[in-house]
Amino acid sequence: MRVQRRRRPERVIMIVLLVVLAIIVAIYGTLWVAQRPMHQAQKTAYSLAVSKGKLKTTTGFSQYNGEQSYYAVTGTTKKNVPVYAIINTNSKHQTTVVKQTAGISRTKALRKVWAKRNPSKVIKATLGKYDGEVVWEVTYLNKKNNLCYEVLQYSNGNQLKSILNI
């Protein structure tokens, strides 16, 4: 009489692999769904920058959330002039286009914040509008890991607003 061998180790390994695969698929799906609104906003911003801002190329995107929300798109005009398009997210999508040479660069804005506040980590630096003016908003963590904001005038880098230790 023949004794049947049990194939338990192979079966257990197969079940473990299927569970790991299911977890990986679930994590990937969750991340994809979470990123979808940002990808849609970027797509909308690029489209509006080309149609309303008359940009030829678009190379960068960020979102500003102050008194109102704005999309900031980096790109070039049809004459190859580097510009920023700041687009209001309201239904009219008012668009302000400024030359990159008309104000301080992102790097200069970051240097001003580093020199004055010495943050432990910069989270983001984005363009937007504050009181009708184009501004750089730098979001960072201070040495105590508190959230802080610096709003700098785009044209000259003067500080317009500072929110510390949130």
C-alpha positions, 0 to 999 in steps of 0.5 A: 500500500502506498502512503500519500505524501503531504505537500504542506510546505509548498501549499503554505509557501503558495498561500504566503506568496499570494497574501504578499502579492495581494498586500502589494496590489492593495498598497499600489492601488491605494497610492494610485487613488490617493495621487489621482486628484493631484495628477488631475490638477496638474493636467488641468493646470497645464491645459489652462497654462497653454490655453489662457496663459499662451505657454508653448511648453510646460515644465513644472507644476505646484499648488498654492493654498492661501486665501485662494488656491492657485496653480503655478506652472513653469514654462516658456512662451511662443517666443521662448521666454521663460515664464510662470503662469499663476492660475486661480483655481476658481471657475474663471481661472484668471491667469497671471503670467510673469517672466522668470526674470521679473522677480527673485528665483526659487533659489533666492527665496529659499536662501532668504528663508534659510538665512533668516530662519535656518529651518530643519527641513523645507517642505515646499516653495511655490508661487501664488498670489497674496493680496493681489501680488505674486509671491513665493510661499516657503513652507518649512519645519523649524528646529522644533519640528513646528510647521512655518510659512514665509510669504515673500514678494516675488518682485523683490523678495521682501517678506509680506507674511510670516506664520511660525510654530503651527 
